Amino acid sequence: MLSGFPALRHRNFRLFVVGQGTSLIGFWMQSVAQGWLVYRLQERPLDVGKVAFAGYLPILFLSPVAGVVADRLPRRAMLLVTQTLLMLLAFCLGILVWRSAVTVPILIGFAGCVGLVSALDVPTRQSFLVEMVGPEDLPNAIALNSSIFNGARVVGPAIAGMLIGFVGEAACFFLNAASYLAVLFALARMDVVDPVRPHQEQPILAGFRSGLGYVWNRPVLRNLLLLLGLVCGMGVQYQVLMPVFARTVFTAGPAGYGLLLTAAGVGSMASSLQLAARRYSRAQHRQNLLFGLVIFATAVLGLSLSTRFEVALVCQLFAGFGMVRYLATTNTLLQLVVDDGYRGRVMGLHTVMFLGTQPAGSLVLGGLAQSFGARRAALVSGTASLSAAVWLALRLRRVAMRERSAAS
């Protein structure tokens, strides 16, 4: 096990895997319950987009600044604070849902609060990986981190689908709140020596501008981040349509909704475990980028055209596989290229492109689904992803030609 997944040699990372894995099961349960609840209240697809917009908007504006903070403050202490706040938010919303006092505006406000905390939590957590395993085992840690995220994506939606059908959505929020205790315990037990960082005299905004200039002057970082923003904004965000597909297109109910997300989770976990099981060269990483993006785009297009629930499940399986292959490889390449002094800021920009670009996509796809149906909205999402894959293929071809010319 340790030879195949060397990041697990590190005690701190093993604690992280157990704690984060438990917490992520709760996160996916809450995600499923929230999506179902939003659509159940008034059955308007645009409401699903509004809630997603509210959750991602703070990430869009605050994550770059949060990345500067992650380069200056102890990351484990920051994670203890952010994870505690997320636990309290889940518990409070669970009470409102249990008392039937929740409305769509309340859910929008709750999503905004979660996004506010996540704007600091996500880049800090991504930057913290290198402190647990070191640079040598960092690619394996990124792939394993993706594995536990997607393993929870298999378990969480399946449990949530059953719980929603039998006892309602409130149980999912309460269980998510309880699951944060595991990650808080794991963080408290870690033996982490905070790295010595040079004292920063410049203000936070000046630090952000220097990080932005650093990325812009490095084409590899710049192109990876811009492509990620396009794919996540209009491609990955097709997932906001899943409640509509389950309830309206296939009339499969909450159990079917859970199965759609679980199928994507199975594909995602298979992809992330495959990435974690071996080391890749820089050229192989580039191949994984293109391969994953093509599979993802094709699967989303297949979902938009599917007329049977079983076919949709297969499409979700391949969509999850391709999506993780592309996203995890992007994260790996960014962290391999970046200088450590800019890691937090680059991961802050990564968070903006990964999550912060999704507000516009959620509103666009939600509006398209409300006006033209979920199928056509998914068709737009798949077409945007396929266009991004064509651009990437042309770009990688030029890179390969330059390398062959340099070698000769």
MIVEXTI-672131 format. One line per field, with one value per residue (C-alpha): residue in one letter; x, y, z. Coordinates in steps of 0.25 Angstrom, whole numbers, plus 2048, in hexadecimal, padded with zeros to 3 digits. Layout:
! MIVEXTI-672131
res [A|...] .
x [X|...] .
y [Y|...] .
z [Z|...] .
! end
This chain:
! MIVEXTI-672131
res [M|L|S|G|F|P|A|L|R|H|R|N|F|R|L|F|V|V|G|Q|G|T|S|L|I|G|F|W|M|Q|S|V|A|Q|G|W|L|V|Y|R|L|Q|E|R|P|L|D|V|G|K|V|A|F|A|G|Y|L|P|I|L|F|L|S|P|V|A|G|V|V|A|D|R|L|P|R|R|A|M|L|L|V|T|Q|T|L|L|M|L|L|A|F|C|L|G|I|L|V|W|R|S|A|V|T|V|P|I|L|I|G|F|A|G|C|V|G|L|V|S|A|L|D|V|P|T|R|Q|S|F|L|V|E|M|V|G|P|E|D|L|P|N|A|I|A|L|N|S|S|I|F|N|G|A|R|V|V|G|P|A|I|A|G|M|L|I|G|F|V|G|E|A|A|C|F|F|L|N|A|A|S|Y|L|A|V|L|F|A|L|A|R|M|D|V|V|D|P|V|R|P|H|Q|E|Q|P|I|L|A|G|F|R|S|G|L|G|Y|V|W|N|R|P|V|L|R|N|L|L|L|L|L|G|L|V|C|G|M|G|V|Q|Y|Q|V|L|M|P|V|F|A|R|T|V|F|T|A|G|P|A|G|Y|G|L|L|L|T|A|A|G|V|G|S|M|A|S|S|L|Q|L|A|A|R|R|Y|S|R|A|Q|H|R|Q|N|L|L|F|G|L|V|I|F|A|T|A|V|L|G|L|S|L|S|T|R|F|E|V|A|L|V|C|Q|L|F|A|G|F|G|M|V|R|Y|L|A|T|T|N|T|L|L|Q|L|V|V|D|D|G|Y|R|G|R|V|M|G|L|H|T|V|M|F|L|G|T|Q|P|A|G|S|L|V|L|G|G|L|A|Q|S|F|G|A|R|R|A|A|L|V|S|G|T|A|S|L|S|A|A|V|W|L|A|L|R|L|R|R|V|A|M|R|E|R|S|A|A|S] .
x [800|80B|814|808|803|810|809|803|810|80E|806|800|7FB|7F5|7EE|7E9|7E4|7DB|7D6|7D4|7CE|7C3|7C0|7BF|7B4|7AC|7AF|7A9|79D|79B|79D|793|789|78A|789|77C|776|778|771|766|762|75D|762|769|777|77B|77B|785|78E|78C|790|79C|79F|79E|7A8|7B3|7B2|7BA|7C5|7C6|7C9|7D0|7D9|7E4|7E6|7E4|7EF|7F8|7F4|7F7|805|807|7FF|800|7F8|7F3|7EE|7E6|7E0|7DC|7D4|7CE|7C9|7C3|7BB|7B6|7B2|7A9|7A3|79F|799|791|78B|787|77F|778|775|770|766|761|766|76F|76C|774|779|77E|785|78C|791|796|79D|7A3|7A9|7AF|7B5|7BB|7C2|7C6|7CD|7D7|7D6|7D8|7E6|7EB|7E8|7EE|7FB|7FB|7FD|80C|80E|809|811|81C|81E|823|815|80D|807|803|7FD|7F5|7F0|7EC|7E5|7DD|7DA|7D4|7CC|7C6|7C5|7BC|7B5|7B1|7AC|7A6|79C|797|795|78E|785|780|77F|777|76D|76B|76D|76F|77B|77E|785|78F|793|794|79D|7A6|7A8|7AC|7B5|7BE|7C2|7CA|7D3|7D4|7D9|7E3|7E8|7EA|7F2|7FC|80A|80D|819|815|81F|827|822|828|822|819|819|810|801|7F8|7F3|801|804|7F8|7FD|80B|805|7FC|809|810|805|804|812|813|80B|809|802|7FA|7F5|7F2|7EA|7E2|7DE|7DA|7D1|7CA|7C8|7C3|7BA|7B2|7B6|7B7|7AB|7A2|7A0|796|78D|78D|780|779|77D|779|76C|767|76E|76F|765|76E|76C|776|77C|77E|785|78E|791|795|79F|7A4|7A7|7AF|7B6|7BA|7C0|7C7|7CD|7D2|7D9|7DF|7E4|7EA|7F1|7F6|7FC|807|811|80F|819|816|812|809|802|7FF|7F9|7F1|7EC|7E6|7E1|7D9|7D3|7CF|7C8|7C1|7BC|7B7|7B0|7A9|7A4|79F|798|791|78C|789|77A|77C|780|78A|791|792|798|7A3|7A5|7A7|7B1|7BA|7B8|7BD|7C9|7CD|7CA|7D3|7DE|7DE|7DC|7E6|7F1|7EF|7F1|7FE|804|801|808|814|817|814|81F|81C|81B|810|808|7FD|7FA|7FB|7F1|7E8|7E8|7E5|7D9|7D4|7D5|7D0|7C4|7C3|7C0|7B4|7AA|7A8|7A8|79D|794|796|793|788|781|783|77D|771|76F|773|774|77F|783|787|78E|796|799|79F|7A7|7AD|7AF|7B7|7C0|7C2|7C7|7D0|7D6|7D8|7E0|7E8|7EC|7F1|7F9|7FF|803|80B|812|815|81B|823|829|82C|833|83B|83F|844] .
y [800|80A|806|809|815|81C|828|81E|81C|829|829|836|833|826|82E|838|82D|827|834|83A|82E|82D|83C|83B|830|83A|846|83D|83A|848|84C|842|846|855|853|84A|854|860|85A|854|861|868|85E|869|866|874|873|868|871|87D|875|870|87E|883|878|87B|88A|88C|882|88A|897|893|886|88E|896|88A|884|88F|88C|87E|881|889|882|874|86C|861|86C|872|865|862|870|86E|85F|864|86F|865|85B|866|86B|85C|85A|868|865|857|85D|866|85A|851|85C|85F|86D|86D|875|877|885|87E|874|87E|885|878|875|883|881|873|87A|885|87A|871|87D|87C|86D|867|86E|86C|85D|85B|863|85A|84D|850|853|845|83D|845|848|83A|834|840|83A|82E|835|83E|831|82B|837|837|828|82A|836|82D|821|829|82D|81F|81C|82A|82C|81D|81F|82D|827|81D|826|831|827|821|82D|839|843|847|83B|83D|84B|845|83A|843|84C|840|83B|848|842|838|842|84B|83F|83C|84A|84B|83E|842|845|850|859|866|86A|876|881|88E|89A|8A1|8B0|8B3|8B4|8A9|8AF|8B2|8A3|89F|8A8|8A2|894|898|89D|890|888|891|891|881|87C|86E|873|87D|874|869|873|879|86C|867|873|870|862|863|86F|869|85A|855|85D|854|84D|858|852|844|847|84B|83E|836|83C|841|83A|82C|82D|825|82B|82E|820|822|830|829|81E|828|82F|822|81D|829|827|818|81D|828|81F|815|820|826|818|815|823|820|812|816|822|82A|832|840|83B|831|83B|843|837|835|843|841|833|837|843|83C|831|83A|843|837|831|83E|83F|830|834|83F|835|829|825|819|81B|80F|816|823|81B|816|824|829|81E|823|831|82F|827|832|83E|839|835|843|84A|842|843|852|853|84B|852|860|85B|855|862|86C|872|86F|87E|880|872|878|883|87A|870|87C|87F|870|871|87D|876|868|86E|87D|87C|873|87E|883|875|871|87D|87B|86C|86E|878|86F|864|86C|872|866|85A|853|84B|857|85E|851|852|860|85B|84F|858|862|857|851|85E|860|852|856|862|85A|850|85B|861|854|851|85E|85B|84D|853|85D|852|849|855|858|849|849] .
z [800|804|7F8|7EE|7F6|7FC|802|80C|812|819|826|824|817|81C|827|81C|813|81E|823|816|810|81B|81A|80B|80C|814|80A|7FF|807|809|7FB|7F6|801|7FE|7EF|7F0|7FB|7F2|7E6|7EF|7F5|7E9|7DD|7D6|7CF|7D0|7E0|7DF|7D7|7E1|7ED|7E5|7E1|7F0|7F4|7EA|7E9|7F6|7F1|7E4|7EB|7F8|7F4|7EE|7FB|803|7FC|800|80F|80D|809|816|821|827|81E|828|832|827|823|831|831|823|826|833|82C|821|82C|833|826|822|830|830|822|827|832|828|81F|82A|82F|821|822|816|809|7FC|801|80D|805|7FD|809|80F|802|802|810|80C|800|809|812|807|800|80B|80D|7FF|7FC|80A|809|7FB|800|80D|805|803|812|815|80A|804|7F6|7F2|7F5|7F2|7E5|7EB|7F7|7ED|7E6|7F3|7F8|7EB|7EE|7FC|7F6|7EC|7F5|7FE|7F1|7EF|7FE|801|7F6|7F8|807|804|7FA|804|80F|808|803|811|81B|813|810|81F|823|818|81D|82B|827|81F|82C|834|829|82B|839|832|82A|836|83E|833|832|841|841|836|839|82F|830|82A|81F|821|817|814|81B|811|812|806|808|805|7F8|7F3|7F6|7EE|7E2|7E3|7E2|7D6|7CF|7D3|7CC|7C0|7BC|7BD|7B1|7B6|7C3|7BB|7B1|7BB|7C4|7B8|7B2|7C0|7C2|7B4|7B7|7C5|7C2|7B7|7B7|7C5|7C9|7C1|7CF|7D4|7CA|7D1|7D9|7CD|7C5|7D1|7D4|7C7|7BB|7C1|7CC|7D5|7E2|7ED|7EC|7DD|7E0|7EA|7DF|7D5|7DE|7E3|7D5|7D2|7DF|7DC|7CF|7D6|7E1|7D6|7CF|7DB|7E0|7D2|7D3|7E1|7DE|7D5|7D2|7C5|7BD|7B9|7AB|7B1|7BA|7AD|7A7|7B3|7B2|7A4|7A6|7B2|7AC|79F|7A7|7B0|7A5|79D|7A9|7AC|79E|79F|7AB|7A4|799|7A2|7A3|7AD|7BC|7BA|7AF|7B7|7C2|7B8|7B3|7C2|7C4|7B9|7BC|7CA|7C4|7BA|7C3|7CE|7C5|7BF|7CD|7D5|7CA|7C9|7D8|7D8|7CC|7D3|7E0|7D9|7D2|7DC|7E6|7F4|7F8|7EE|7F1|7F9|7EF|7E4|7EB|7EE|7DF|7DD|7E6|7DE|7D1|7D7|7E0|7DE|7CF|7D2|7D6|7C8|7C3|7CD|7CA|7BB|7BB|7C5|7BC|7B0|7B7|7BB|7AD|7A4|7AD|7B4|7A8|7A0|7AB|7AD|79E|79F|7AB|7A3|796|79E|7A4|797|791|79D|799|78B|790|799|78E|785|790|794|786|785|792|78D|780|788|790|784|77E|78B|78B|77D] .
! end
